[in-house]
Amino acid sequence: MPDQIADGNVWHPNAPAAEDDFALRTQRHLIEERLREWDSYRNKVLGPIRDMYKDEEIPFQSPNDLQDALVRIEEMIPELPTISAPTQDTPNIPNTGSFALDLPTKLG
């Protein structure tokens, strides 16, 4: 970026450093990607199994069908996002609100 443009940029005093901001954006994108994977899992794996379970015309034909569904649920489950507690290396971002993330745990 040319110096004259960079000189015109105003950085808020409590804002994170650019490197910290980029790291947080990357982390946010990874979490969003994992959440999209969970959404896809819900729609493409769990949804059809739920529909088959509720379908009175074509229910599960045998106990094996139910077991196959449980195996498919376990095999297709996506990886959980990793969210760790802040460390000394975590960017110091001012607390501007609250954040909560409630994710399902792996079936076990």
Contact map, one row per residue, 1 for C-alpha under 8 A:
111011000000000000000000000000000000000000000000000000000000000000000000000000000000000000000000000000000000
111111000000000000000000000000000000000000000000000000000000000000000000000000000000000000000000000000000000
111111100000000000000000000000000000000000000000000000000000000000000000000000000000000000000000000000000000
011111110000000000000000000000000000000000000000000000000000000000000000000000000000000000000000000000000000
111111111000000000000000000000000000000000000000000000000000000000000000000000000000000000000000000000000000
111111111000000000000000000000000000000000000000000000000000000000000000000000000000000000000000000000000000
001111111100000000000000000000000000000000000000000000000000000000000000000000000000000000000000000000000000
000111111100000000000000000000000000000000000000000000000000000000000000000000000000000000000000000000000000
000011111110000000000000000000000000000000000000000000000000000000000000000000000000000000000000000000000000
000000111111000000000000000000000000000000000000000000000000000000000000000000000000000000000000000000000000
000000001111101000000000000000000000000000000000000000000000000000000000000000000000000000000000000000000000
000000000111111000000000000000000000000000000000000000000000000000000000000000000000000000000000000000000000
000000000011111000000000000000000000000000000000000000000000000000000000000000000000000000000000000000000000
000000000001111100000000000000000000000000000000000000000000000000000000000000000000000000001100000000000000
000000000011111110000000000000000000000000000000000000000000000000000000000000000000000000001100000000000000
000000000000011111111000000000000000000000000000000000000000000000000000000000000000000000111000000000000000
000000000000001111111000000000000000000000000000000000000000000000000000000000000000000000000000000000000000
000000000000000111111100000000000000000000000000000000000000000000000000000000000000000000000000000000000000
000000000000000111111110000000000000000000000000000000000000000000000000000000000000000000000000000000000000
000000000000000111111111000000000000000000000000000000000000000000000000000000000000000000100000000000000000
000000000000000111111111100000000000000000000000000000000000000000000000000000000000000000000000000000000000
000000000000000001111111110000000000000000000000000000000000000000000000000000000000000000000000000000000000
000000000000000000111111111000000000000000000000000000000000000000000000000000000000000000000000000000000000
000000000000000000011111111100000000000000000000000000000000000000000000000000000000000000000000000000000000
000000000000000000001111111110000000000000000000000000000000000000000000000000000000000000000000000000000000
000000000000000000000111111111000000000000000000000000000000000000000000000000000000000000000000000000000000
000000000000000000000011111111100000000000000000000000000000000000000000000000000000000000000000000000000000
000000000000000000000001111111110000000000000000000000000000000000000000000000000000000000000000000000000000
000000000000000000000000111111111000000000000000000000000000000000000000000000000000000000000000000000000000
000000000000000000000000011111111100000000000000000000000000000000000000000000001000000000000000000000000000
000000000000000000000000001111111110000000000000000000000000000000000000000000001000000000000000000000000000
000000000000000000000000000111111111000000000000000000000000000000000000000000000000000000000000000000000000
000000000000000000000000000011111111100000000000000000000000000000000000000000000000000000000000000000000000
000000000000000000000000000001111111110000000000000000000000000000000000000001111000000000000000000000000000
000000000000000000000000000000111111111000000000000000000000000000000000000000001000000000000000000000000000
000000000000000000000000000000011111111100000000000000000000000000000000000000000000000000000000000000000000
000000000000000000000000000000001111111110000000000000000000000000000000000001000000000000000000000000000000
000000000000000000000000000000000111111111000000000000000000000000000000000011000000000000000000000000000000
000000000000000000000000000000000011111111100000000000000000000000000000000000000000000000000000000000000000
000000000000000000000000000000000001111111111000000000000000000000000000000000000000000000000000000000000000
000000000000000000000000000000000000111111111100000000000000000000000000000111000000000000000000000000000000
000000000000000000000000000000000000011111111110000000000000000000000000000000000000000000000000000000000000
000000000000000000000000000000000000001111111111000000000000000000000000000000000000000000000000000000000000
000000000000000000000000000000000000000111111111000000000000000000000000000000000000000000000000000000000000
000000000000000000000000000000000000000111111111100000000000000000000001100100000000000000000000000000000000
000000000000000000000000000000000000000011111111110000000000000000000000100000000000000000000000000000000000
000000000000000000000000000000000000000001111111111000000000000000000000000000000000000000000000000000000000
000000000000000000000000000000000000000000111111111100000000000000000000000000000000000000000000000000000000
000000000000000000000000000000000000000000001111111110000000000000001000000000000000000000000000000000000000
000000000000000000000000000000000000000000000111111111000000000000000000000000000000000000000000000000000000
000000000000000000000000000000000000000000000011111111100000000000000000000000000000000000000000000000000000
000000000000000000000000000000000000000000000001111111100111000000000000000000000000000000000000000000000000
000000000000000000000000000000000000000000000000111111100011000000000000000000000000000000000000000000000000
000000000000000000000000000000000000000000000000011111110010000000000000000000000000000000000000000000000000
000000000000000000000000000000000000000000000000001111111110000000000000000000000000000000000000000000000000
000000000000000000000000000000000000000000000000000001111110000000000000000000000000000000000000000000000000
000000000000000000000000000000000000000000000000000000111110000000000000000000000000000000000000000000000000
000000000000000000000000000000000000000000000000000100111111100000000000000000000000000000000000000000000000
000000000000000000000000000000000000000000000000000111111111100000000000000000000000000000000000000000000000
000000000000000000000000000000000000000000000000000110000111111011000000000000000000000000000000000000000000
000000000000000000000000000000000000000000000000000000000111111110000000000000000000000000000000000000000000
000000000000000000000000000000000000000000000000000000000001111111000000000000000000000000000000000000000000
000000000000000000000000000000000000000000000000000000000001111111100000000000000000000000000000000000000000
000000000000000000000000000000000000000000000000000000000000111111110000000000000000000000000000000000000000
000000000000000000000000000000000000000000000000000000000001111111111000000000000000000000000000000000000000
000000000000000000000000000000000000000000000000000000000001011111111100000000000000000000000000000000000000
000000000000000000000000000000000000000000000000000000000000001111111110000000000000000000000000000000000000
000000000000000000000000000000000000000000000000000000000000000111111111000000000000000000000000000000000000
000000000000000000000000000000000000000000000000100000000000000011111111100000000000000000000000000000000000
000000000000000000000000000000000000000000000000000000000000000001111111110000000000000000000000000000000000
000000000000000000000000000000000000000000000000000000000000000000111111111000000000000000000000000000000000
000000000000000000000000000000000000000000001000000000000000000000011111111100000000000000000000000000000000
000000000000000000000000000000000000000000001100000000000000000000001111111110000000000000000000000000000000
000000000000000000000000000000000000000000000000000000000000000000000111111110000000000000000000000000000010
000000000000000000000000000000000000000000000000000000000000000000000011111110000000000000000000000000000000
000000000000000000000000000000000000000010001000000000000000000000000001111111000000000000000000000000000000
000000000000000000000000000000000000010010000000000000000000000000000000111111100000000000000000000000000100
000000000000000000000000000000000100110010000000000000000000000000000000000111110000000000000000000000000000
000000000000000000000000000000000100000000000000000000000000000000000000000011111000000000000000000000000000
000000000000000000000000000000000100000000000000000000000000000000000000000001111100000000000000000000101100
000000000000000000000000000001100110000000000000000000000000000000000000000000111110000000000000000000000000
000000000000000000000000000000000000000000000000000000000000000000000000000000011111000000000000000000000000
000000000000000000000000000000000000000000000000000000000000000000000000000000001111100000000000000000000000
000000000000000000000000000000000000000000000000000000000000000000000000000000000111110000000000000000000000
000000000000000000000000000000000000000000000000000000000000000000000000000000000011111000000000000000000000
000000000000000000000000000000000000000000000000000000000000000000000000000000000001111111000000000000000000
000000000000000000000000000000000000000000000000000000000000000000000000000000000000111111000000000000000000
000000000000000000000000000000000000000000000000000000000000000000000000000000000000011111000000000000000000
000000000000000000000000000000000000000000000000000000000000000000000000000000000000011111100000000000000000
000000000000000000000000000000000000000000000000000000000000000000000000000000000000011111110000000000000000
000000000000000100010000000000000000000000000000000000000000000000000000000000000000000011111000000000000000
000000000000000100000000000000000000000000000000000000000000000000000000000000000000000001111100000000000000
000000000000011100000000000000000000000000000000000000000000000000000000000000000000000000111110000000000000
000000000000011000000000000000000000000000000000000000000000000000000000000000000000000000011111000000000000
000000000000000000000000000000000000000000000000000000000000000000000000000000000000000000001111110000000000
000000000000000000000000000000000000000000000000000000000000000000000000000000000000000000000111110000000000
000000000000000000000000000000000000000000000000000000000000000000000000000000000000000000000011111000000000
000000000000000000000000000000000000000000000000000000000000000000000000000000000000000000000011111100000000
000000000000000000000000000000000000000000000000000000000000000000000000000000000000000000000000111110000000
000000000000000000000000000000000000000000000000000000000000000000000000000000000000000000000000011111000000
000000000000000000000000000000000000000000000000000000000000000000000000000000000000000000000000001111100000
000000000000000000000000000000000000000000000000000000000000000000000000000000000000000000000000000111110000
000000000000000000000000000000000000000000000000000000000000000000000000000000010000000000000000000011111000
000000000000000000000000000000000000000000000000000000000000000000000000000000000000000000000000000001111100
000000000000000000000000000000000000000000000000000000000000000000000000000000010000000000000000000000111110
000000000000000000000000000000000000000000000000000000000000000000000000000010010000000000000000000000011111
000000000000000000000000000000000000000000000000000000000000000000000000010000000000000000000000000000001111
000000000000000000000000000000000000000000000000000000000000000000000000000000000000000000000000000000000111
